[in-house]
Every structure is written in C-alpha cells, then in structure tokens.
C-alpha cells in the first residue's frame, strides 16, 4: 500500500481510532530510535570494553572464591 493510500484509509477512521494509530506509530518510532542509539553506543564502546583494563578490572574477580565472615 502506498503512503497516500494509507493516509486516505486512516482519514476514513473515527477520531479515536486515528488517535490510536498515531500513538502506536509514535511508540514504534521512539522504540526504534532508542534501539538505534543503544546499538550505536554499543558499537562505539565495544573495543574499549574488550581491551581497556579499567573497564574489565572487576571481571577478573568474577570467579574468585569469596568467603563470608560472621
């Protein structure tokens, strides 16, 4: 369906349903934008997280045995 046809069909809907379509569309756009930003941030920082010892210092002790004192 072409954009103009889609708009014409939406215009035929009652106001409440048109508002619903708009709200769902905006939610979808926001969700896609957030995911896109997160993906970009992950890609930009990936190298740092895998090689920079300041980022990975605490992961070195992940498997160390700790004993709780009482």
PQR file of N, CA, C, O and H, with PARSE charges and radii, in Angstrom:
ATOM      1  N   UNK A   1       0.850  -1.166   0.000 -0.4000 1.5000
ATOM      2  CA  UNK A   1       0.000   0.000   0.000 -0.0000 2.0000
ATOM      3  C   UNK A   1       0.903   1.238   0.000  0.5500 1.7000
ATOM      4  O   UNK A   1       1.871   1.310   0.758 -0.5500 1.4000
ATOM      5  N   UNK A   2       0.586   2.175  -0.828 -0.4000 1.5000
ATOM      6  CA  UNK A   2       1.368   3.410  -0.920 -0.0000 2.0000
ATOM      7  C   UNK A   2       1.007   4.347   0.222  0.5500 1.7000
ATOM      8  O   UNK A   2      -0.051   4.217   0.839 -0.5500 1.4000
ATOM      9  H   UNK A   2      -0.200   2.116  -1.444  0.4000 1.0000
ATOM     10  N   UNK A   3       1.882   5.274   0.490 -0.4000 1.5000
ATOM     11  CA  UNK A   3       1.691   6.208   1.594 -0.0000 2.0000
ATOM     12  C   UNK A   3       0.399   7.005   1.432  0.5500 1.7000
ATOM     13  O   UNK A   3      -0.357   7.165   2.391 -0.5500 1.4000
ATOM     14  H   UNK A   3       2.741   5.380  -0.011  0.4000 1.0000
ATOM     15  N   UNK A   4       0.148   7.499   0.240 -0.4000 1.5000
ATOM     16  CA  UNK A   4      -1.064   8.305   0.025 -0.0000 2.0000
ATOM     17  C   UNK A   4      -2.326   7.466   0.259  0.5500 1.7000
ATOM     18  O   UNK A   4      -3.311   7.957   0.811 -0.5500 1.4000
ATOM     19  H   UNK A   4       0.762   7.369  -0.538  0.4000 1.0000
ATOM     20  N   UNK A   5      -2.289   6.210  -0.162 -0.4000 1.5000
ATOM     21  CA  UNK A   5      -3.437   5.332   0.051 -0.0000 2.0000
ATOM     22  C   UNK A   5      -3.625   5.058   1.541  0.5500 1.7000
ATOM     23  O   UNK A   5      -4.749   5.029   2.042 -0.5500 1.4000
ATOM     24  H   UNK A   5      -1.490   5.811  -0.610  0.4000 1.0000
ATOM     25  N   UNK A   6      -2.527   4.860   2.228 -0.4000 1.5000
ATOM     26  CA  UNK A   6      -2.578   4.603   3.661 -0.0000 2.0000
ATOM     27  C   UNK A   6      -3.175   5.801   4.410  0.5500 1.7000
ATOM     28  O   UNK A   6      -4.012   5.635   5.297 -0.5500 1.4000
ATOM     29  H   UNK A   6      -1.614   4.884   1.821  0.4000 1.0000
ATOM     30  N   UNK A   7      -2.743   6.979   4.048 -0.4000 1.5000
ATOM     31  CA  UNK A   7      -3.266   8.198   4.685 -0.0000 2.0000
ATOM     32  C   UNK A   7      -4.758   8.352   4.417  0.5500 1.7000
ATOM     33  O   UNK A   7      -5.515   8.709   5.319 -0.5500 1.4000
ATOM     34  H   UNK A   7      -2.063   7.113   3.327  0.4000 1.0000
ATOM     35  N   UNK A   8      -5.178   8.092   3.213 -0.4000 1.5000
ATOM     36  CA  UNK A   8      -6.609   8.185   2.883 -0.0000 2.0000
ATOM     37  C   UNK A   8      -7.427   7.200   3.705  0.5500 1.7000
ATOM     38  O   UNK A   8      -8.525   7.527   4.155 -0.5500 1.4000
ATOM     39  H   UNK A   8      -4.562   7.802   2.479  0.4000 1.0000
ATOM     40  N   UNK A   9      -6.901   5.997   3.903 -0.4000 1.5000
ATOM     41  CA  UNK A   9      -7.608   4.995   4.710 -0.0000 2.0000
ATOM     42  C   UNK A   9      -7.671   5.416   6.177  0.5500 1.7000
ATOM     43  O   UNK A   9      -8.693   5.228   6.836 -0.5500 1.4000
ATOM     44  H   UNK A   9      -6.009   5.731   3.538  0.4000 1.0000
ATOM     45  N   UNK A  10      -6.589   5.980   6.680 -0.4000 1.5000
ATOM     46  CA  UNK A  10      -6.573   6.451   8.069 -0.0000 2.0000
ATOM     47  C   UNK A  10      -7.570   7.588   8.255  0.5500 1.7000
ATOM     48  O   UNK A  10      -8.244   7.662   9.283 -0.5500 1.4000
ATOM     49  H   UNK A  10      -5.758   6.133   6.144  0.4000 1.0000
ATOM     50  N   UNK A  11      -7.668   8.463   7.277 -0.4000 1.5000
ATOM     51  CA  UNK A  11      -8.603   9.589   7.365 -0.0000 2.0000
ATOM     52  C   UNK A  11     -10.057   9.122   7.424  0.5500 1.7000
ATOM     53  O   UNK A  11     -10.916   9.855   7.915 -0.5500 1.4000
ATOM     54  H   UNK A  11      -7.121   8.403   6.442  0.4000 1.0000
ATOM     55  N   UNK A  12     -10.341   7.941   6.943 -0.4000 1.5000
ATOM     56  CA  UNK A  12     -11.702   7.401   6.973 -0.0000 2.0000
ATOM     57  C   UNK A  12     -12.085   6.879   8.362  0.5500 1.7000
ATOM     58  O   UNK A  12     -13.267   6.691   8.651 -0.5500 1.4000
ATOM     59  H   UNK A  12      -9.644   7.345   6.544  0.4000 1.0000
ATOM     60  N   UNK A  13     -11.097   6.649   9.210 -0.4000 1.5000
ATOM     61  CA  UNK A  13     -11.349   6.093  10.536 -0.0000 2.0000
ATOM     62  C   UNK A  13     -11.969   7.133  11.463  0.5500 1.7000
ATOM     63  O   UNK A  13     -11.793   8.336  11.271 -0.5500 1.4000
ATOM     64  H   UNK A  13     -10.137   6.802   8.976  0.4000 1.0000
ATOM     65  N   UNK A  14     -12.701   6.649  12.478 -0.4000 1.5000
ATOM     66  CA  UNK A  14     -13.202   7.577  13.500 -0.0000 2.0000
ATOM     67  C   UNK A  14     -12.009   8.179  14.268  0.5500 1.7000
ATOM     68  O   UNK A  14     -10.913   7.618  14.267 -0.5500 1.4000
ATOM     69  H   UNK A  14     -12.843   5.672  12.635  0.4000 1.0000
ATOM     70  N   UNK A  15     -12.237   9.298  14.905 -0.4000 1.5000
ATOM     71  CA  UNK A  15     -11.177  10.042  15.573 -0.0000 2.0000
ATOM     72  C   UNK A  15     -10.417   9.169  16.574  0.5500 1.7000
ATOM     73  O   UNK A  15      -9.186   9.191  16.589 -0.5500 1.4000
ATOM     74  H   UNK A  15     -13.128   9.753  14.906  0.4000 1.0000
ATOM     75  N   UNK A  16     -11.114   8.411  17.400 -0.4000 1.5000
ATOM     76  CA  UNK A  16     -10.453   7.594  18.419 -0.0000 2.0000
ATOM     77  C   UNK A  16      -9.482   6.595  17.795  0.5500 1.7000
ATOM     78  O   UNK A  16      -8.380   6.393  18.306 -0.5500 1.4000
ATOM     79  H   UNK A  16     -12.114   8.393  17.387  0.4000 1.0000
ATOM     80  N   UNK A  17      -9.883   5.983  16.712 -0.4000 1.5000
ATOM     81  CA  UNK A  17      -9.009   5.011  16.044 -0.0000 2.0000
ATOM     82  C   UNK A  17      -7.832   5.707  15.363  0.5500 1.7000
ATOM     83  O   UNK A  17      -6.734   5.154  15.300 -0.5500 1.4000
ATOM     84  H   UNK A  17     -10.777   6.147  16.297  0.4000 1.0000
ATOM     85  N   UNK A  18      -8.058   6.904  14.858 -0.4000 1.5000
ATOM     86  CA  UNK A  18      -6.962   7.666  14.245 -0.0000 2.0000
ATOM     87  C   UNK A  18      -5.922   8.032  15.310  0.5500 1.7000
ATOM     88  O   UNK A  18      -4.716   7.944  15.078 -0.5500 1.4000
ATOM     89  H   UNK A  18      -8.950   7.353  14.909  0.4000 1.0000
ATOM     90  N   UNK A  19      -6.417   8.443  16.479 -0.4000 1.5000
ATOM     91  CA  UNK A  19      -5.512   8.770  17.582 -0.0000 2.0000
ATOM     92  C   UNK A  19      -4.727   7.522  17.988  0.5500 1.7000
ATOM     93  O   UNK A  19      -3.526   7.598  18.246 -0.5500 1.4000
ATOM     94  H   UNK A  19      -7.396   8.515  16.667  0.4000 1.0000
ATOM     95  N   UNK A  20      -5.403   6.381  18.043 -0.4000 1.5000
ATOM     96  CA  UNK A  20      -4.745   5.127  18.371 -0.0000 2.0000
ATOM     97  C   UNK A  20      -3.625   4.823  17.377  0.5500 1.7000
ATOM     98  O   UNK A  20      -2.524   4.446  17.780 -0.5500 1.4000
ATOM     99  H   UNK A  20      -6.378   6.319  17.833  0.4000 1.0000
ATOM    100  N   UNK A  21      -3.897   4.983  16.101 -0.4000 1.5000
ATOM    101  CA  UNK A  21      -2.884   4.741  15.058 -0.0000 2.0000
ATOM    102  C   UNK A  21      -1.687   5.671  15.253  0.5500 1.7000
ATOM    103  O   UNK A  21      -0.538   5.241  15.140 -0.5500 1.4000
ATOM    104  H   UNK A  21      -4.791   5.289  15.774  0.4000 1.0000
ATOM    105  N   UNK A  22      -1.952   6.927  15.540 -0.4000 1.5000
ATOM    106  CA  UNK A  22      -0.883   7.907  15.752 -0.0000 2.0000
ATOM    107  C   UNK A  22      -0.038   7.528  16.965  0.5500 1.7000
ATOM    108  O   UNK A  22       1.191   7.552  16.907 -0.5500 1.4000
ATOM    109  H   UNK A  22      -2.885   7.276  15.631  0.4000 1.0000
ATOM    110  N   UNK A  23      -0.711   7.176  18.070 -0.4000 1.5000
ATOM    111  CA  UNK A  23       0.017   6.809  19.289 -0.0000 2.0000
ATOM    112  C   UNK A  23       0.898   5.586  19.066  0.5500 1.7000
ATOM    113  O   UNK A  23       2.058   5.576  19.478 -0.5500 1.4000
ATOM    114  H   UNK A  23      -1.709   7.157  18.117  0.4000 1.0000
ATOM    115  N   UNK A  24       0.370   4.577  18.431 -0.4000 1.5000
ATOM    116  CA  UNK A  24       1.152   3.359  18.176 -0.0000 2.0000
ATOM    117  C   UNK A  24       2.319   3.637  17.237  0.5500 1.7000
ATOM    118  O   UNK A  24       3.403   3.078  17.404 -0.5500 1.4000
ATOM    119  H   UNK A  24      -0.572   4.585  18.096  0.4000 1.0000
ATOM    120  N   UNK A  25       2.097   4.495  16.259 -0.4000 1.5000
ATOM    121  CA  UNK A  25       3.166   4.853  15.336 -0.0000 2.0000
ATOM    122  C   UNK A  25       4.286   5.590  16.064  0.5500 1.7000
ATOM    123  O   UNK A  25       5.463   5.301  15.852 -0.5500 1.4000
ATOM    124  H   UNK A  25       1.217   4.949  16.124  0.4000 1.0000
ATOM    125  N   UNK A  26       3.920   6.539  16.918 -0.4000 1.5000
ATOM    126  CA  UNK A  26       4.917   7.272  17.695 -0.0000 2.0000
ATOM    127  C   UNK A  26       5.691   6.354  18.627  0.5500 1.7000
ATOM    128  O   UNK A  26       6.907   6.489  18.760 -0.5500 1.4000
ATOM    129  H   UNK A  26       2.963   6.774  17.090  0.4000 1.0000
ATOM    130  N   UNK A  27       5.006   5.428  19.269 -0.4000 1.5000
ATOM    131  CA  UNK A  27       5.678   4.459  20.135 -0.0000 2.0000
ATOM    132  C   UNK A  27       6.689   3.635  19.349  0.5500 1.7000
ATOM    133  O   UNK A  27       7.801   3.387  19.815 -0.5500 1.4000
ATOM    134  H   UNK A  27       4.018   5.317  19.161  0.4000 1.0000
ATOM    135  N   UNK A  28       6.302   3.226  18.187 -0.4000 1.5000
ATOM    136  CA  UNK A  28       7.189   2.439  17.335 -0.0000 2.0000
ATOM    137  C   UNK A  28       8.421   3.236  16.927  0.5500 1.7000
ATOM    138  O   UNK A  28       9.535   2.714  16.944 -0.5500 1.4000
ATOM    139  H   UNK A  28       5.398   3.427  17.808  0.4000 1.0000
ATOM    140  N   UNK A  29       8.224   4.482  16.565 -0.4000 1.5000
ATOM    141  CA  UNK A  29       9.342   5.354  16.167 -0.0000 2.0000
ATOM    142  C   UNK A  29      10.284   5.548  17.337  0.5500 1.7000
ATOM    143  O   UNK A  29      11.501   5.446  17.177 -0.5500 1.4000
ATOM    144  H   UNK A  29       7.318   4.905  16.551  0.4000 1.0000
ATOM    145  N   UNK A  30       9.734   5.829  18.526 -0.4000 1.5000
ATOM    146  CA  UNK A  30      10.573   6.031  19.714 -0.0000 2.0000
ATOM    147  C   UNK A  30      11.365   4.773  20.043  0.5500 1.7000
ATOM    148  O   UNK A  30      12.559   4.845  20.332 -0.5500 1.4000
ATOM    149  H   UNK A  30       8.746   5.911  18.657  0.4000 1.0000
ATOM    150  N   UNK A  31      10.708   3.630  19.998 -0.4000 1.5000
ATOM    151  CA  UNK A  31      11.362   2.355  20.299 -0.0000 2.0000
ATOM    152  C   UNK A  31      12.501   2.086  19.307  0.5500 1.7000
ATOM    153  O   UNK A  31      13.592   1.673  19.700 -0.5500 1.4000
ATOM    154  H   UNK A  31       9.738   3.572  19.762  0.4000 1.0000
ATOM    155  N   UNK A  32      12.239   2.321  18.041 -0.4000 1.5000
ATOM    156  CA  UNK A  32      13.272   2.121  17.025 -0.0000 2.0000
ATOM    157  C   UNK A  32      14.438   3.079  17.222  0.5500 1.7000
ATOM    158  O   UNK A  32      15.594   2.692  17.050 -0.5500 1.4000
ATOM    159  H   UNK A  32      11.353   2.656  17.721  0.4000 1.0000
ATOM    160  N   UNK A  33      14.147   4.319  17.582 -0.4000 1.5000
ATOM    161  CA  UNK A  33      15.197   5.318  17.807 -0.0000 2.0000
ATOM    162  C   UNK A  33      16.043   4.939  19.015  0.5500 1.7000
ATOM    163  O   UNK A  33      17.269   5.038  18.973 -0.5500 1.4000
ATOM    164  H   UNK A  33      13.208   4.633  17.722  0.4000 1.0000
ATOM    165  N   UNK A  34      15.394   4.507  20.090 -0.4000 1.5000
ATOM    166  CA  UNK A  34      16.130   4.092  21.289 -0.0000 2.0000
ATOM    167  C   UNK A  34      17.028   2.898  20.978  0.5500 1.7000
ATOM    168  O   UNK A  34      18.184   2.859  21.397 -0.5500 1.4000
ATOM    169  H   UNK A  34      14.398   4.426  20.124  0.4000 1.0000
ATOM    170  N   UNK A  35      16.497   1.934  20.250 -0.4000 1.5000
ATOM    171  CA  UNK A  35      17.289   0.757  19.888 -0.0000 2.0000
ATOM    172  C   UNK A  35      18.464   1.146  19.002  0.5500 1.7000
ATOM    173  O   UNK A  35      19.565   0.615  19.147 -0.5500 1.4000
ATOM    174  H   UNK A  35      15.557   1.965  19.910  0.4000 1.0000
ATOM    175  N   UNK A  36      18.224   2.067  18.095 -0.4000 1.5000
ATOM    176  CA  UNK A  36      19.288   2.527  17.208 -0.0000 2.0000
ATOM    177  C   UNK A  36      20.386   3.228  17.991  0.5500 1.7000
ATOM    178  O   UNK A  36      21.568   3.011  17.726 -0.5500 1.4000
ATOM    179  H   UNK A  36      17.329   2.498  17.977  0.4000 1.0000
ATOM    180  N   UNK A  37      20.016   4.056  18.943 -0.4000 1.5000
ATOM    181  CA  UNK A  37      21.006   4.757  19.757 -0.0000 2.0000
ATOM    182  C   UNK A  37      21.793   3.783  20.622  0.5500 1.7000
ATOM    183  O   UNK A  37      23.006   3.928  20.776 -0.5500 1.4000
ATOM    184  H   UNK A  37      19.056   4.233  19.158  0.4000 1.0000
ATOM    185  N   UNK A  38      21.115   2.799  21.185 -0.4000 1.5000
ATOM    186  CA  UNK A  38      21.797   1.801  22.008 -0.0000 2.0000
ATOM    187  C   UNK A  38      22.778   0.990  21.164  0.5500 1.7000
ATOM    188  O   UNK A  38      23.887   0.693  21.607 -0.5500 1.4000
ATOM    189  H   UNK A  38      20.130   2.681  21.060  0.4000 1.0000
ATOM    190  N   UNK A  39      22.373   0.640  19.967 -0.4000 1.5000
ATOM    191  CA  UNK A  39      23.247  -0.136  19.086 -0.0000 2.0000
ATOM    192  C   UNK A  39      24.490   0.678  18.722  0.5500 1.7000
ATOM    193  O   UNK A  39      25.603   0.153  18.736 -0.5500 1.4000
ATOM    194  H   UNK A  39      21.472   0.881  19.606  0.4000 1.0000
ATOM    195  N   UNK A  40      24.304   1.950  18.400 -0.4000 1.5000
ATOM    196  CA  UNK A  40      25.446   2.812  18.073 -0.0000 2.0000
ATOM    197  C   UNK A  40      26.398   2.930  19.258  0.5500 1.7000
ATOM    198  O   UNK A  40      27.614   2.847  19.087 -0.5500 1.4000
ATOM    199  H   UNK A  40      23.400   2.377  18.389  0.4000 1.0000
ATOM    200  N   UNK A  41      25.853   3.123  20.455 -0.4000 1.5000
ATOM    201  CA  UNK A  41      26.687   3.245  21.656 -0.0000 2.0000
ATOM    202  C   UNK A  41      27.459   1.960  21.902  0.5500 1.7000
ATOM    203  O   UNK A  41      28.638   1.996  22.255 -0.5500 1.4000
ATOM    204  H   UNK A  41      24.865   3.190  20.593  0.4000 1.0000
ATOM    205  N   UNK A  42      26.800   0.833  21.719 -0.4000 1.5000
ATOM    206  CA  UNK A  42      27.458  -0.451  21.914 -0.0000 2.0000
ATOM    207  C   UNK A  42      28.603  -0.632  20.928  0.5500 1.7000
ATOM    208  O   UNK A  42      29.694  -1.059  21.305 -0.5500 1.4000
ATOM    209  H   UNK A  42      25.843   0.804  21.433  0.4000 1.0000
ATOM    210  N   UNK A  43      28.358  -0.311  19.685 -0.4000 1.5000
ATOM    211  CA  UNK A  43      29.396  -0.450  18.667 -0.0000 2.0000
ATOM    212  C   UNK A  43      30.582   0.478  18.946  0.5500 1.7000
ATOM    213  O   UNK A  43      31.734   0.093  18.747 -0.5500 1.4000
ATOM    214  H   UNK A  43      27.471   0.037  19.378  0.4000 1.0000
ATOM    215  N   UNK A  44      30.298   1.696  19.406 -0.4000 1.5000
ATOM    216  CA  UNK A  44      31.365   2.653  19.669 -0.0000 2.0000
ATOM    217  C   UNK A  44      32.218   2.239  20.866  0.5500 1.7000
ATOM    218  O   UNK A  44      33.424   2.486  20.887 -0.5500 1.4000
ATOM    219  H   UNK A  44      29.362   2.008  19.568  0.4000 1.0000
ATOM    220  N   UNK A  45      31.600   1.614  21.851 -0.4000 1.5000
ATOM    221  CA  UNK A  45      32.329   1.268  23.067 -0.0000 2.0000
ATOM    222  C   UNK A  45      32.831  -0.170  23.110  0.5500 1.7000
ATOM    223  O   UNK A  45      33.535  -0.541  24.050 -0.5500 1.4000
ATOM    224  H   UNK A  45      30.620   1.413  21.834  0.4000 1.0000
ATOM    225  N   UNK A  46      32.495  -0.970  22.138 -0.4000 1.5000
ATOM    226  CA  UNK A  46      32.856  -2.379  22.148 -0.0000 2.0000
ATOM    227  C   UNK A  46      34.359  -2.586  22.321  0.5500 1.7000
ATOM    228  O   UNK A  46      34.782  -3.384  23.157 -0.5500 1.4000
ATOM    229  H   UNK A  46      31.923  -0.668  21.375  0.4000 1.0000
ATOM    230  N   UNK A  47      35.145  -1.891  21.554 -0.4000 1.5000
ATOM    231  CA  UNK A  47      36.594  -2.044  21.626 -0.0000 2.0000
ATOM    232  C   UNK A  47      37.115  -1.711  23.021  0.5500 1.7000
ATOM    233  O   UNK A  47      37.964  -2.423  23.557 -0.5500 1.4000
ATOM    234  H   UNK A  47      34.801  -1.244  20.875  0.4000 1.0000
ATOM    235  N   UNK A  48      36.610  -0.637  23.603 -0.4000 1.5000
ATOM    236  CA  UNK A  48      37.041  -0.269  24.961 -0.0000 2.0000
ATOM    237  C   UNK A  48      36.686  -1.354  25.974  0.5500 1.7000
ATOM    238  O   UNK A  48      37.510  -1.714  26.815 -0.5500 1.4000
ATOM    239  H   UNK A  48      35.920  -0.059  23.168  0.4000 1.0000
ATOM    240  N   UNK A  49      35.499  -1.859  25.896 -0.4000 1.5000
ATOM    241  CA  UNK A  49      35.062  -2.857  26.863 -0.0000 2.0000
ATOM    242  C   UNK A  49      35.845  -4.170  26.743  0.5500 1.7000
ATOM    243  O   UNK A  49      35.999  -4.887  27.732 -0.5500 1.4000
ATOM    244  H   UNK A  49      34.831  -1.566  25.213  0.4000 1.0000
ATOM    245  N   UNK A  50      36.324  -4.482  25.575 -0.4000 1.5000
ATOM    246  CA  UNK A  50      37.044  -5.746  25.405 -0.0000 2.0000
ATOM    247  C   UNK A  50      38.536  -5.623  25.664  0.5500 1.7000
ATOM    248  O   UNK A  50      39.200  -6.632  25.901 -0.5500 1.4000
ATOM    249  H   UNK A  50      36.198  -3.901  24.772  0.4000 1.0000
ATOM    250  N   UNK A  51      39.079  -4.412  25.626 -0.4000 1.5000
ATOM    251  CA  UNK A  51      40.536  -4.292  25.772 -0.0000 2.0000
ATOM    252  C   UNK A  51      41.004  -3.378  26.898  0.5500 1.7000
ATOM    253  O   UNK A  51      42.121  -3.548  27.387 -0.5500 1.4000
ATOM    254  H   UNK A  51      38.540  -3.592  25.434  0.4000 1.0000
ATOM    255  N   UNK A  52      40.211  -2.441  27.314 -0.4000 1.5000
ATOM    256  CA  UNK A  52      40.635  -1.474  28.325 -0.0000 2.0000
ATOM    257  C   UNK A  52      40.546  -2.095  29.715  0.5500 1.7000
ATOM    258  O   UNK A  52      39.467  -2.491  30.156 -0.5500 1.4000
ATOM    259  H   UNK A  52      39.304  -2.303  26.916  0.4000 1.0000
ATOM    260  N   UNK A  53      41.676  -2.176  30.398 -0.4000 1.5000
ATOM    261  CA  UNK A  53      41.699  -2.839  31.708 -0.0000 2.0000
ATOM    262  C   UNK A  53      40.877  -2.096  32.751  0.5500 1.7000
ATOM    263  O   UNK A  53      40.435  -2.705  33.725 -0.5500 1.4000
ATOM    264  H   UNK A  53      42.553  -1.854  30.040  0.4000 1.0000
ATOM    265  N   UNK A  54      40.664  -0.808  32.576 -0.4000 1.5000
ATOM    266  CA  UNK A  54      39.827  -0.080  33.532 -0.0000 2.0000
ATOM    267  C   UNK A  54      38.377  -0.541  33.469  0.5500 1.7000
ATOM    268  O   UNK A  54      37.671  -0.516  34.477 -0.5500 1.4000
ATOM    269  H   UNK A  54      41.023  -0.313  31.785  0.4000 1.0000
ATOM    270  N   UNK A  55      37.936  -0.956  32.306 -0.4000 1.5000
ATOM    271  CA  UNK A  55      36.564  -1.447  32.167 -0.0000 2.0000
ATOM    272  C   UNK A  55      36.440  -2.900  32.604  0.5500 1.7000
ATOM    273  O   UNK A  55      35.379  -3.323  33.062 -0.5500 1.4000
ATOM    274  H   UNK A  55      38.510  -0.976  31.487  0.4000 1.0000
ATOM    275  N   UNK A  56      37.507  -3.656  32.467 -0.4000 1.5000
ATOM    276  CA  UNK A  56      37.429  -5.095  32.735 -0.0000 2.0000
ATOM    277  C   UNK A  56      38.049  -5.505  34.062  0.5500 1.7000
ATOM    278  O   UNK A  56      38.108  -6.699  34.357 -0.5500 1.4000
ATOM    279  H   UNK A  56      38.369  -3.312  32.094  0.4000 1.0000
ATOM    280  N   UNK A  57      38.509  -4.571  34.863 -0.4000 1.5000
ATOM    281  CA  UNK A  57      39.186  -4.897  36.123 -0.0000 2.0000
ATOM    282  C   UNK A  57      38.332  -5.761  37.035  0.5500 1.7000
ATOM    283  O   UNK A  57      38.839  -6.724  37.611 -0.5500 1.4000
ATOM    284  H   UNK A  57      38.462  -3.601  34.623  0.4000 1.0000
ATOM    285  N   UNK A  58      37.071  -5.451  37.180 -0.4000 1.5000
ATOM    286  CA  UNK A  58      36.226  -6.213  38.088 -0.0000 2.0000
ATOM    287  C   UNK A  58      35.826  -7.563  37.528  0.5500 1.7000
ATOM    288  O   UNK A  58      35.488  -8.465  38.294 -0.5500 1.4000
ATOM    289  H   UNK A  58      36.660  -4.668  36.712  0.4000 1.0000
ATOM    290  N   UNK A  59      35.856  -7.727  36.226 -0.4000 1.5000
ATOM    291  CA  UNK A  59      35.508  -9.036  35.668 -0.0000 2.0000
ATOM    292  C   UNK A  59      36.599 -10.064  35.965  0.5500 1.7000
ATOM    293  O   UNK A  59      36.345 -11.266  35.891 -0.5500 1.4000
ATOM    294  H   UNK A  59      36.131  -6.995  35.603  0.4000 1.0000
ATOM    295  N   UNK A  60      37.802  -9.615  36.299 -0.4000 1.5000
ATOM    296  CA  UNK A  60      38.877 -10.543  36.658 -0.0000 2.0000
ATOM    297  C   UNK A  60      38.566 -11.292  37.951  0.5500 1.7000
ATOM    298  O   UNK A  60      39.056 -12.403  38.151 -0.5500 1.4000
ATOM    299  H   UNK A  60      38.009  -8.639  36.359  0.4000 1.0000
ATOM    300  N   UNK A  61      37.773 -10.710  38.812 -0.4000 1.5000
ATOM    301  CA  UNK A  61      37.469 -11.356  40.089 -0.0000 2.0000
ATOM    302  C   UNK A  61      36.094 -12.019  40.096  0.5500 1.7000
ATOM    303  O   UNK A  61      35.621 -12.444  41.150 -0.5500 1.4000
ATOM    304  H   UNK A  61      37.375  -9.807  38.649  0.4000 1.0000
ATOM    305  N   UNK A  62      35.459 -12.110  38.953 -0.4000 1.5000
ATOM    306  CA  UNK A  62      34.126 -12.708  38.882 -0.0000 2.0000
ATOM    307  C   UNK A  62      34.093 -14.138  39.421  0.5500 1.7000
ATOM    308  O   UNK A  62      33.126 -14.533  40.073 -0.5500 1.4000
ATOM    309  H   UNK A  62      35.844 -11.765  38.097  0.4000 1.0000
ATOM    310  N   UNK A  63      35.119 -14.896  39.158 -0.4000 1.5000
ATOM    311  CA  UNK A  63      35.114 -16.304  39.547 -0.0000 2.0000
ATOM    312  C   UNK A  63      35.960 -16.589  40.781  0.5500 1.7000
ATOM    313  O   UNK A  63      36.172 -17.747  41.139 -0.5500 1.4000
ATOM    314  H   UNK A  63      35.905 -14.575  38.629  0.4000 1.0000
ATOM    315  N   UNK A  64      36.434 -15.552  41.420 -0.4000 1.5000
ATOM    316  CA  UNK A  64      37.212 -15.744  42.640 -0.0000 2.0000
ATOM    317  C   UNK A  64      36.289 -16.219  43.752  0.5500 1.7000
ATOM    318  O   UNK A  64      35.117 -15.847  43.810 -0.5500 1.4000
ATOM    319  H   UNK A  64      36.262 -14.611  41.129  0.4000 1.0000
ATOM    320  N   UNK A  65      36.830 -17.035  44.620 -0.4000 1.5000
ATOM    321  CA  UNK A  65      36.026 -17.538  45.727 -0.0000 2.0000
ATOM    322  C   UNK A  65      36.076 -16.547  46.876  0.5500 1.7000
ATOM    323  O   UNK A  65      37.147 -16.127  47.313 -0.5500 1.4000
ATOM    324  H   UNK A  65      37.782 -17.337  44.573  0.4000 1.0000
ATOM    325  N   UNK A  66      34.913 -16.187  47.349 -0.4000 1.5000
ATOM    326  CA  UNK A  66      34.817 -15.274  48.469 -0.0000 2.0000
ATOM    327  C   UNK A  66      34.163 -16.027  49.628  0.5500 1.7000
ATOM    328  O   UNK A  66      33.264 -16.846  49.438 -0.5500 1.4000
ATOM    329  H   UNK A  66      34.043 -16.528  46.994  0.4000 1.0000
ATOM    330  N   UNK A  67      34.635 -15.726  50.807 -0.4000 1.5000
ATOM    331  CA  UNK A  67      34.086 -16.353  51.999 -0.0000 2.0000
ATOM    332  C   UNK A  67      33.483 -15.291  52.876  0.5500 1.7000
ATOM    333  O   UNK A  67      34.120 -14.286  53.191 -0.5500 1.4000
ATOM    334  H   UNK A  67      35.365 -15.060  50.961  0.4000 1.0000
ATOM    335  N   UNK A  68      32.255 -15.521  53.266 -0.4000 1.5000
ATOM    336  CA  UNK A  68      31.571 -14.578  54.129 -0.0000 2.0000
ATOM    337  C   UNK A  68      32.032 -14.792  55.570  0.5500 1.7000
ATOM    338  O   UNK A  68      32.059 -15.920  56.061 -0.5500 1.4000
ATOM    339  H   UNK A  68      31.737 -16.338  53.010  0.4000 1.0000
ATOM    340  N   UNK A  69      32.389 -13.711  56.232 -0.4000 1.5000
ATOM    341  CA  UNK A  69      32.778 -13.824  57.639 -0.0000 2.0000
ATOM    342  C   UNK A  69      31.579 -13.483  58.507  0.5500 1.7000
ATOM    343  O   UNK A  69      30.761 -12.628  58.167 -0.5500 1.4000
ATOM    344  H   UNK A  69      32.367 -12.794  55.833  0.4000 1.0000
ATOM    345  N   UNK A  70      31.499 -14.163  59.621 -0.4000 1.5000
ATOM    346  CA  UNK A  70      30.368 -13.917  60.529 -0.0000 2.0000
ATOM    347  C   UNK A  70      30.885 -13.672  61.913  0.5500 1.7000
ATOM    348  O   UNK A  70      30.101 -13.443  62.834 -0.5500 1.4000
ATOM    349  H   UNK A  70      32.163 -14.857  59.898  0.4000 1.0000
TER
END
